[in-house]
Amino acid sequence: MKYNGSVYRSFVLITQLGLSMLVPIFLCTFIGGFLEDQFQIPVTLPLIILGILAGIRNTYVIVRNVLKGQKDRVRDIPSGLGSSVSERKEEGDVRDN
């Protein structure tokens, strides 16, 4: 069975989305815990919220770029391959059986 890379690309995208969501949350949690231990400053909860917001933003940017790339790839398809059956029917390219 031959794959054109779409399975691997999807796996990498899912992994990247998970990591881009979890890393900021864990980093902010550990930094908040460290600051609370060292300086007795209660900043863990605000930093956790900041990490969640950063993770959401990272995920949004990645998904937006992936969707933009898919739109660009669809535009690059030659007109005969990318047009729908109804468009080709209007042009007379599709035979009725």
Order of alpha helices (4+ residues) and beta strands (2+ residues): alpha-alpha-alpha-alpha
